Amino acid sequence: MLSLMRRRFSEGFVTPPVCESWVTAEKDPIAAAVLVPVVVRDTGLTMLLTQRTAHLRDHAGQVSFPGGRCEEHDASPEATALREAEEEVGIASSQVEILGRLPEYRTGTGFVITPVVGLVTPPLNLKLDDFEVAEVFEPPLEFLLDSANHQRQSIEVRGVKHEYWAMPWQGYFIWGATAGMLVTLHRLLHSEAGGRVVR
């Protein structure tokens, strides 16, 4: 899997972004970036995910990648993703090998998110931001990228039904933007050659 990931990000790929169709139209989009952290462990590849605290204004209690809003001093989405990952969970940028970007993901809450995929080398001396992060966990990457575990579910928003991706794992409910980005990563790895990676 590791060699496949390196190859697909280096050679290019064809895959449409998996975006929410119910983007909030009444507000300007908010630029954000997340680190999609693939942890390279001796026992296999995992994905580090966070459970957000329940009191946050945006996406409270949800499972997410480390990340947040782009700041003026961030030179790029990669800089935002690395800064936020260090602030939220204590991943040092020196431990991250950036592979590339997935297509932008637009959410129903008005965010335009750039997912930045990176390989993270243990040991992880995590230090959680208690205000934003309730806990972290690491599902096997093989589970998350198996299409058999990708569920299509729906939610009603202001009387309109919307569908979204979900992939429950051991009591955690991974859904929405996070699940959608994982589906995009799955499509990247299994698509036919001939497209390009966003860099």
BELLINSUL-V392440 format. One record per residue. PHI is phi as a letter, one per 20 degrees, with the letter a starting at -180 (* if undefined). PSI is psi as a letter, one per 20 degrees, with the letter a starting at -180 (* if undefined). NEAR is the number of other ideal C-beta (glycine too) atoms within 12 Angstrom. Layout:
phi=PHI psi=PSI near=NEAR
phi=PHI psi=PSI near=NEAR
This chain:
phi=* psi=g near=25
phi=f psi=g near=22
phi=f psi=h near=14
phi=f psi=g near=23
phi=f psi=g near=31
phi=f psi=g near=22
phi=f psi=g near=18
phi=f psi=h near=32
phi=f psi=h near=32
phi=e psi=h near=17
phi=e psi=i near=21
phi=n psi=r near=19
phi=a psi=r near=32
phi=d psi=o near=20
phi=a psi=p near=27
phi=f psi=q near=17
phi=f psi=q near=28
phi=e psi=n near=32
phi=d psi=q near=29
phi=f psi=p near=30
phi=e psi=i near=18
phi=d psi=l near=23
phi=f psi=p near=24
phi=f psi=p near=20
phi=e psi=i near=11
phi=e psi=j near=9
phi=c psi=q near=13
phi=f psi=q near=11
phi=f psi=q near=23
phi=d psi=p near=22
phi=f psi=p near=26
phi=b psi=r near=35
phi=b psi=q near=39
phi=c psi=q near=47
phi=e psi=p near=48
phi=e psi=n near=48
phi=e psi=o near=49
phi=e psi=o near=44
phi=e psi=p near=35
phi=e psi=n near=29
phi=d psi=q near=21
phi=f psi=h near=10
phi=e psi=i near=12
phi=p psi=r near=18
phi=f psi=p near=33
phi=c psi=r near=29
phi=c psi=p near=45
phi=e psi=p near=43
phi=c psi=q near=43
phi=d psi=q near=40
phi=d psi=o near=30
phi=f psi=q near=34
phi=f psi=q near=22
phi=f psi=i near=15
phi=e psi=i near=13
phi=f psi=q near=22
phi=f psi=g near=14
phi=d psi=p near=25
phi=l psi=l near=31
phi=g psi=p near=18
phi=m psi=i near=22
phi=e psi=q near=29
phi=e psi=p near=38
phi=b psi=r near=49
phi=e psi=q near=48
phi=f psi=p near=43
phi=r psi=a near=46
phi=r psi=a near=37
phi=f psi=q near=26
phi=f psi=p near=28
phi=d psi=q near=19
phi=g psi=h near=9
phi=e psi=i near=9
phi=f psi=p near=23
phi=f psi=h near=14
phi=a psi=r near=20
phi=g psi=h near=37
phi=f psi=g near=31
phi=f psi=g near=24
phi=f psi=g near=35
phi=f psi=g near=44
phi=f psi=g near=34
phi=f psi=g near=31
phi=f psi=h near=37
phi=f psi=h near=44
phi=f psi=g near=29
phi=f psi=h near=27
phi=e psi=g near=37
phi=c psi=i near=42
phi=n psi=j near=25
phi=f psi=p near=40
phi=f psi=p near=23
phi=f psi=h near=25
phi=f psi=i near=14
phi=e psi=i near=27
phi=d psi=p near=33
phi=d psi=o near=25
phi=f psi=p near=31
phi=e psi=h near=36
phi=q psi=a near=32
phi=d psi=q near=33
phi=e psi=r near=43
phi=g psi=q near=32
phi=g psi=q near=30
phi=d psi=p near=43
phi=d psi=p near=29
phi=d psi=r near=37
phi=f psi=i near=30
phi=e psi=j near=27
phi=n psi=j near=23
phi=e psi=q near=32
phi=d psi=o near=29
phi=d psi=p near=46
phi=e psi=o near=41
phi=e psi=p near=47
phi=d psi=o near=46
phi=e psi=p near=41
phi=b psi=q near=39
phi=e psi=p near=31
phi=d psi=p near=41
phi=e psi=p near=22
phi=f psi=r near=22
phi=f psi=q near=14
phi=e psi=o near=25
phi=e psi=m near=15
phi=f psi=q near=26
phi=c psi=o near=16
phi=e psi=q near=26
phi=f psi=o near=24
phi=f psi=h near=16
phi=f psi=h near=15
phi=d psi=h near=30
phi=d psi=p near=36
phi=f psi=g near=25
phi=a psi=r near=24
phi=c psi=q near=32
phi=b psi=r near=26
phi=c psi=n near=30
phi=f psi=q near=32
phi=f psi=p near=24
phi=f psi=h near=35
phi=g psi=h near=23
phi=f psi=g near=26
phi=f psi=h near=40
phi=e psi=j near=32
phi=e psi=o near=21
phi=f psi=h near=19
phi=f psi=i near=11
phi=e psi=j near=24
phi=e psi=o near=27
phi=e psi=q near=21
phi=d psi=o near=18
phi=c psi=r near=20
phi=c psi=q near=16
phi=b psi=q near=19
phi=d psi=p near=12
phi=c psi=o near=18
phi=l psi=l near=10
phi=n psi=j near=8
phi=d psi=p near=12
phi=e psi=p near=13
phi=c psi=q near=22
phi=e psi=q near=23
phi=b psi=r near=33
phi=e psi=q near=34
phi=b psi=q near=27
phi=b psi=n near=36
phi=f psi=q near=19
phi=b psi=o near=29
phi=l psi=l near=15
phi=n psi=i near=11
phi=e psi=p near=28
phi=d psi=o near=24
phi=e psi=o near=35
phi=b psi=r near=33
phi=m psi=c near=39
phi=g psi=g near=42
phi=f psi=g near=42
phi=f psi=h near=39
phi=f psi=g near=40
phi=f psi=h near=47
phi=f psi=h near=43
phi=f psi=g near=38
phi=f psi=g near=37
phi=f psi=g near=46
phi=g psi=g near=33
phi=f psi=h near=26
phi=g psi=g near=39
phi=f psi=h near=36
phi=d psi=j near=20
phi=e psi=r near=22
phi=f psi=q near=14
phi=f psi=q near=17
phi=p psi=i near=11
phi=d psi=b near=19
phi=b psi=q near=19
phi=e psi=p near=30
phi=f psi=p near=25
phi=c psi=* near=18
